[in-house]
Amino acid sequence: MRTVVFGATGPTGRQVTEQALAAGHEVIAVTRRPGAIAPRPGLTVVTADALDADAVDRAVAGSDAVLASLGVPLSPRPVSVYSRGNATIVAAMHRHGVKRLVTVSSSVLDPRWRPTGEFFFNTVMDPLVNRRFGRTTHEDMRRMEAVVRDSGLDWTIARPSGLFDHHGVTRYHAAEDVADGLFTARSDLAASMVAQLTDDRFVRRAMAVVTTDVRPRILGLLWREMVAKKK
């Protein structure tokens, strides 16, 4: 399947690209930093910004599916890349008759998400980090979800919990709308997205993805994700 990956050089996008190639798909990797990924058999690198309608149109042309892992660091400043980027992608997909879209959102958007046994996170970290510091990011994700739901495409919204790096795919758990878990390995998120290219279980549904086999330390995770790492 000819698959376009937006955000292909981001932490999740790299995993999506590698796993899609390993699964035998032809991948069009879309990035603003072409030097960060090397072309190889089955992989074409396209330089484009997800907000550039003409560039997105050229990338989507001739494809069968789109996997989008757009992202920016949590910030109190206004955020629009999720909603505007996905709106641009959706418009290009309509122009070229491409129906399958899998895009990344967050478990934070479901009000029922309260991981079992995570008292400190649920009462302190979530209100402080997600609901206050990251409010504008999650507001834009909500706008993005509305764009995708109203698109008429065969969409899946992937909702990870707290993202962290892990060396391989685990026995992750995926459920409709919300799943009981605090963390999601990027490798598992990518695996769940690539699986949707050949699985219709979550078509026109939100897919929550959580990792249960391994667990990072929450304070170290916050440092790496909010301070040390560029999305």
C-alpha positions as CSV (number, residue, x, y, z in Angstrom):
1,M,0.0,0.0,0.0
2,R,1.3,3.4,-0.9
3,T,1.2,5.3,2.4
4,V,2.0,8.9,3.1
5,V,3.5,9.7,6.5
6,F,3.3,13.3,7.8
7,G,5.7,14.2,10.5
8,A,8.0,11.5,9.4
9,T,11.1,12.7,11.2
10,G,9.4,13.3,14.5
11,P,9.8,10.9,17.4
12,T,6.6,9.0,16.5
13,G,6.8,9.6,12.8
14,R,10.2,7.8,12.6
15,Q,8.7,4.7,14.2
16,V,5.7,4.9,11.9
17,T,7.9,5.2,8.8
18,E,10.2,2.3,9.8
19,Q,7.3,0.0,10.8
20,A,5.3,0.7,7.6
21,L,8.4,-0.1,5.5
22,A,9.0,-3.3,7.5
23,A,5.3,-4.3,6.9
24,G,6.0,-4.0,3.2
25,H,4.2,-0.7,2.4
26,E,5.6,1.9,0.1
27,V,6.2,5.0,2.1
28,I,6.2,8.7,1.2
29,A,7.9,10.4,4.1
30,V,6.8,14.0,4.4
31,T,9.1,16.3,6.5
32,R,10.4,19.8,6.8
33,R,13.8,18.4,7.5
34,P,14.7,16.1,4.5
35,G,18.3,15.6,5.6
36,A,17.1,13.8,8.7
37,I,15.9,10.8,6.8
38,A,17.7,8.9,4.0
39,P,15.8,7.5,0.9
40,R,16.0,3.8,0.5
41,P,14.1,1.1,-1.4
42,G,10.4,1.6,-0.8
43,L,10.9,5.0,0.7
44,T,10.5,8.4,-0.9
45,V,11.3,11.6,1.0
46,V,9.2,14.7,0.3
47,T,10.0,18.1,1.7
48,A,6.8,19.8,2.7
49,D,5.1,21.7,5.5
50,A,1.8,20.2,6.5
51,L,0.3,23.8,6.3
52,D,1.4,24.2,2.7
53,A,-1.6,23.2,0.7
54,D,0.2,22.8,-2.6
55,A,3.0,20.8,-1.1
56,V,0.6,18.5,0.8
57,D,-1.4,18.1,-2.4
58,R,1.6,16.8,-4.3
59,A,2.6,14.5,-1.5
60,V,-0.9,12.9,-1.3
61,A,-1.4,12.5,-5.0
62,G,-1.4,8.8,-6.0
63,S,-1.4,7.4,-2.4
64,D,-3.7,4.8,-0.8
65,A,-3.6,6.0,2.8
66,V,-2.3,8.7,5.1
67,L,-0.7,8.3,8.6
68,A,-0.3,11.7,10.3
69,S,1.8,12.2,13.4
70,L,2.0,16.0,13.6
71,G,3.1,17.4,16.9
72,V,4.6,20.3,18.8
73,P,5.8,20.6,22.4
74,L,3.3,21.4,25.1
75,S,3.1,25.1,25.5
76,P,0.8,27.8,26.9
77,R,1.1,29.7,23.7
78,P,-1.6,29.4,21.0
79,V,-1.4,26.2,18.9
80,S,-3.0,25.5,15.5
81,V,-0.7,23.0,13.8
82,Y,-3.0,20.0,14.6
83,S,-6.2,21.5,13.3
84,R,-4.7,23.4,10.4
85,G,-2.4,20.6,9.3
86,N,-5.1,18.0,9.4
87,A,-7.5,20.2,7.6
88,T,-4.9,20.7,4.8
89,I,-4.4,16.9,4.6
90,V,-8.1,16.2,4.5
91,A,-8.6,18.6,1.7
92,A,-5.8,17.0,-0.3
93,M,-7.2,13.6,0.3
94,H,-10.6,14.6,-1.0
95,R,-9.0,16.1,-4.1
96,H,-7.2,12.8,-4.9
97,G,-9.9,10.4,-3.7
98,V,-7.8,9.0,-0.9
99,K,-10.1,7.6,1.9
100,R,-7.9,6.1,4.7
101,L,-6.6,8.5,7.4
102,V,-5.0,7.7,10.7
103,T,-4.0,10.7,12.8
104,V,-2.6,11.2,16.3
105,S,-4.5,13.0,19.1
106,S,-4.3,12.3,22.9
107,S,-6.1,10.4,25.6
108,V,-6.4,13.7,27.4
109,L,-9.4,14.5,25.2
110,D,-11.6,11.9,26.7
111,P,-13.0,13.1,30.1
112,R,-13.2,9.5,31.3
113,W,-9.4,9.0,31.1
114,R,-8.3,8.6,34.7
115,P,-5.7,5.8,34.8
116,T,-6.3,3.4,37.7
117,G,-3.9,3.6,40.6
118,E,-2.3,6.9,39.4
119,F,-3.4,9.2,42.3
120,F,-0.5,11.7,42.0
121,F,-0.9,12.0,38.2
122,N,-4.7,12.2,38.3
123,T,-4.8,14.8,41.1
124,V,-1.6,16.8,40.6
125,M,0.2,16.3,37.3
126,D,-2.8,16.0,34.9
127,P,-4.5,19.2,36.2
128,L,-1.2,21.1,36.2
129,V,0.5,19.8,33.0
130,N,-2.4,18.8,30.7
131,R,-5.3,21.0,31.8
132,R,-3.3,24.2,32.5
133,F,0.2,24.2,30.8
134,G,-0.9,22.2,27.8
135,R,-4.4,23.6,27.5
136,T,-3.9,25.3,24.1
137,T,-2.4,22.2,22.6
138,H,-5.3,20.0,23.7
139,E,-7.8,22.6,22.6
140,D,-6.3,22.5,19.1
141,M,-6.3,18.7,19.2
142,R,-10.1,18.9,19.9
143,R,-10.5,21.2,16.9
144,M,-8.5,18.7,14.9
145,E,-10.7,15.8,16.0
146,A,-13.8,17.7,14.9
147,V,-12.2,18.3,11.4
148,V,-11.4,14.6,11.0
149,R,-14.8,13.4,12.3
150,D,-16.6,15.7,9.9
151,S,-14.3,14.8,6.9
152,G,-16.3,11.9,5.5
153,L,-13.1,9.9,5.2
154,D,-12.4,6.5,6.6
155,W,-10.6,8.0,9.6
156,T,-9.1,6.7,12.8
157,I,-8.0,9.0,15.6
158,A,-5.2,7.5,17.6
159,R,-5.2,8.6,21.2
160,P,-2.0,7.7,23.1
161,S,-1.4,8.4,26.8
162,G,1.9,9.8,28.0
163,L,4.4,9.1,25.2
164,F,7.9,7.7,25.8
165,D,10.6,6.0,23.8
166,H,11.1,2.2,23.9
167,H,13.2,0.0,21.7
168,G,10.5,-2.3,20.5
169,V,6.8,-3.1,20.1
170,T,5.1,-4.6,23.2
171,R,1.8,-6.3,23.8
172,Y,0.0,-3.0,23.8
173,H,-3.7,-2.6,24.4
174,A,-6.0,-0.7,22.0
175,A,-9.6,0.2,22.8
176,E,-12.3,2.4,21.5
177,D,-12.2,6.0,22.8
178,V,-10.4,5.4,26.1
179,A,-8.0,2.8,27.6
180,D,-6.9,2.4,31.2
181,G,-3.2,3.3,31.2
182,L,-0.9,6.2,31.9
183,F,1.8,5.6,29.2
184,T,2.2,4.7,25.6
185,A,5.5,3.7,23.9
186,R,6.0,5.4,20.6
187,S,6.8,2.0,19.1
188,D,3.4,0.8,20.2
189,L,1.6,3.9,18.9
190,A,3.3,3.4,15.6
191,A,2.4,-0.3,15.5
192,S,-1.2,0.4,16.2
193,M,-1.3,3.0,13.4
194,V,0.3,0.8,10.8
195,A,-2.0,-2.0,11.7
196,Q,-4.9,0.2,10.7
197,L,-3.8,0.1,7.1
198,T,-5.1,-3.5,6.9
199,D,-7.6,-3.6,9.8
200,D,-11.0,-1.9,9.9
201,R,-11.7,-2.4,13.6
202,F,-11.3,1.3,14.4
203,V,-12.6,2.9,11.1
204,R,-14.5,6.1,12.0
205,R,-13.6,5.6,15.7
206,A,-11.1,6.9,18.2
207,M,-8.5,4.3,19.1
208,A,-6.9,4.6,22.6
209,V,-3.5,2.9,22.8
210,V,-1.7,2.1,26.1
211,T,1.5,0.3,27.0
212,T,1.3,-2.0,30.0
213,D,4.4,-4.2,29.8
214,V,7.0,-1.5,30.4
215,R,6.8,1.8,32.4
216,P,9.0,4.9,32.4
217,R,9.7,7.0,35.5
218,I,7.2,9.9,35.4
219,L,9.6,12.7,36.5
220,G,12.3,11.6,34.0
221,L,9.6,11.3,31.3
222,L,8.4,14.9,32.0
223,W,11.9,16.2,31.8
224,R,12.7,14.4,28.5
225,E,9.3,15.3,26.8
226,M,8.8,18.8,28.0
227,V,12.4,20.2,28.4
228,A,15.0,18.1,26.6
229,K,13.2,16.8,23.5
230,K,12.0,18.6,20.4
231,K,8.9,17.1,19.0
